[in-house]
């Protein structure tokens, strides 16, 4: 796992200092090594080491600072060594006419390597980097569909004069780019692109702002909060032609659109296949040269992974680390559920209960905005970041977690049950529909009073004249706009696995994990499991009101019934209203006297107490966007540089 960055320019120039700056902005993602590749069509390519390269690499490659090398294309790489800790896997990596930098892990690289060896290729290393590059050499862009893992990759073909970028099928690894008239930049994070072209920083994307403030949605349609910065879509590849300076993007993978019927596959057969795929996905992700550990919330998804792993391991002296968080407030504390899993597998697990993750985000906002780069959904993200820092301090380099279980298995209870109710009423006898509907009402969201807030008076009413000639008109041509969730069950699943949820979860999660760094591994997001679950009958995902039904049946023999048949869940709980109430002075102080584009900051401050009660999620978005604008656009410290 690593970070990558690079550029292509129309006219040869020397700017290795810029390349180093772009790379150093991602240093937190990997300090085990830094590598560089600079290319000019009329001279020999230049491979270089950096200040953070280990001694054996510095002895082999000259320093990037040792030579003025004019180039038209350049790659930079930061390494966080997880698989094969030797220098064999250092990047940039070259095979014949191809040079690669990539961020990620290819979990099935051994199978791909064996297949390539049968066709006559020989390998010099045991790392997935070499396998990925030779696979591309052999299959071209058809190689990407064969990969099972998380990856964002850039491959330069000096014969064809093309640069190919690609991301994994689900989009677990981020890859941003900026296409300019005479230059093309890419990186794992946004900061290097803003460094490469400082004019990008002022180009706030009003559509992204509106999506976030109005709907709480981010990363919709692969956009960012900067107009000139895009994300390469998941499951796609882009080819940049150095001769024409043009970029073409193609999709190589998409979700299955047709689901099986009950008559096509029985529930026992489907459950057995599901359990086998999940167990294999977990097995692949426990192969690591760094110590790994589980995070256990007490919910079904993380408990299922811990149970599957522990039940398949012999009891011994070496126990697997398993971390859970305990909160003082019983309403937000899931530790008793996590403890039930531990008690069942006490001889297999090193159970670590973490207390005191209550440090205030307000004191770390400058740091965390720089890490997150864009406004985020909840201060809870920082709480998770603190947990990851704790894991790292205890030697854990890889975290296995239950991310993606809800999106994969229709786990957003109210949302999917309402859509599924429509499906049932159209396709099943009334008695069955009545039985299903009778199970719906256990969820507290049914009893929650809907909040009606005058948010349009808080959003859009004050717009800085410095943004554009007529920023209000520009913004209102985009907003208010309607983002509609489909009423079709399968389409809703696909929407949530892309624009409405997963795009954001994956990009934000990747950043706060690699701000430590700790590598996230998500068995529920194994591409084989995703493809399988998107073909299952809906009745196997939600049955008699029970969401994620097939998972419950799969793990019923290995988990306590209190976990398997638990109706209420919290996720990773956070008392947002109380936190906002306690943090009012710190959060509003930087906004005082500010003219923040697209919101009325004075009115937000005056409405603060009311919004805490009526719509704390909206209040956080208004505050978060305002603070982000001060920090990332105006480039002013939020707390007078005291952090």
Secondary structure, 3 states (H helix, E strand, C coil): CEEEEEEEEEEEECCHHHHHHHHHCCHHHCCCEEEEEEECCCCCCEEEECCCCCHHHHHHCEECCCCCCCEEEEEEEEECCCCCCCHHHCCCEEECCEEEEEEEEECCHHHHHHHHHHCCCCCCCCCHHHHHHHHHHHHHHHHHHHCCEEEEEEEEECCCCEEEEEECCCCCCCCEEEECCCEEEEECCCHHHHHHCHHHHHCECHHHHHHHHHHCCCCHHHECCECCCEECCCCEEEEEECCCCEEEEEECCCCCCCCCCHHHCCHHHHHHHHHHHHHHHHHHHCCCCCCEEEECCCCHHHHHHHHHHHHCCCCCCCCEEEEEECCCCHHHCCHHHHHHHHHHCCCCEEEEEECCCCCCHHHHHHHHHHHHCCCCCCCHHHHHHHHHHHHHHCCCCEEECCCCHHHHCCCCHHHHHHHHHHHHHHHCCHHHHHHHHHHHCCCHHHHCCCCCCCHHHHECCCCCCCCCCCHHHHHHHHCCCCCCCCCCHHHHHHHHCCCCCHHHHHHHHHHHHHCCCCEEECHHHCHHHHHHHCCCCHHHCEECCEECHHHHHHHCCCCCHHHHCCCCCCCCCCCHHHHHHHCHHHHHHCCCCCCCCCECHHHHHHCHHHHHHHCHHHHHHHHHHHHHHHHHHCCCCCCCCCC
